């Protein structure tokens, strides 16, 4: 099963991480001391929650942002928290 929110569609995002910038000027030119670029991921904070839609209850993996919305009494995509 993928790491994706069933309600909002939030999933793993990818990006780059650079610790410092070196080599833009000075001895050695631009490329001699170039900072390393590492790739990293940001994963959503998922939680298994029992929700219901039109009286039918089911367990879904949803993000904490969607869970907080449901906990406040709101609904997301027609789903509400099952009690």
BELFENVEN-V664738 format. One record per backbone hydrogen bond with DSSP energy under -0.5 kcal/mol. NH is the residue of the N-H (numbers start at 1). CO is the residue of the C=O. Records with the same first field share a line. If there is no record, write none. Layout:
NH: CO  CO
This chain:
4: 2
5: 10
6: 61
9: 5
12: 3
13: 42
15: 40
17: 38
19: 36
22: 20
29: 26
34: 31
35: 22
38: 17  36
40: 15
42: 13
43: 41
46: 44
47: 62
49: 47  60
51: 49  58
52: 80
53: 56
56: 53
57: 55
58: 51
60: 49  58
62: 47  60
64: 45
67: 63
68: 64
69: 65
70: 66
71: 67
72: 68
73: 70
74: 69
76: 79
79: 76
80: 52
82: 50
